[in-house]
Amino acid sequence: MRSHGNSLRSLLEQQHHTNQQIEQMSSLLLHALNNLSPTAPEGTAESAVSQQLPHSRDIFSPNPEKFSGEDS
């Protein structure tokens, strides 16, 4: 039971560390957006950053052939 508690504590510490990193990255991103050209029209900063960020896409793989239990 002690091992389980230690594992949970470790996971909570890792989650806390990850959350701190995300907050730092968000802060840096907001700072970068605010420091873009102040004369740029509204929405330009967001579109400039979104063009630089990779876009996720769904990747589909074909279904594997059903295994009959025999070697090919």
N, C-alpha and C positions, 0 to 999 in steps of 0.2 A: 504494500500500500504506500510505503514511503517513496518507492521508486516512481509510482504514478504521480504523486504530489510534486516530486522534483521535476518530472517531465512537464507537468502543467506549468510550473513556475518558469521553467526554461522557455516554454512556448510563449508565455505572457511577456517575458523580457524581450524575446525576439520580435514579437508583435509591436511592442512599445518602440523598439529601435526602428523598425520598419516605418511605423507611423511618423516618427520624428524625421526620418529621411524624406518621406513624402511631403511633409509640411515644409521642409527646407527647399525641396525642389519647386513646390508651388510658389513659395515666396520668391525664389530666384526668377521663376517664369514671370510672375507679376511685375517684378522689378524690371526685367528686360522689356516687357511690353510697355511699361510706363516710360522707359528711356528711349523708345523709338521716336522718330521725328515728331516733335510736338505740333508741327504744322500739317501732319498727315490727316486726311479726312477720317472721320469716325469709322471704325470697323477695319481699317487697313492693317493695324497691328495684329489683330486676331487672324486675318486672312494670311498675312505674311508668315506667321508662326505655323499656322495649320498647313501651309504649303510645304514647310520644311519637315514636318513630322510625318513619319510613315503611316500610311493608312492600313488598317487591318482589313482582312478579307477572309471570307469563309473558304476553307479548302476542303474539297470532297475527294475521298478516295473510293475506288470501286470496291464493291463487296467481294471478299475472297471466294474462291471456288469452294464448294462444300467438300470436306474431307471424308473420303469413303473408308478410310482405315487401311488402304492398300498403298504401297509405294508405286510411284509412276514408273 
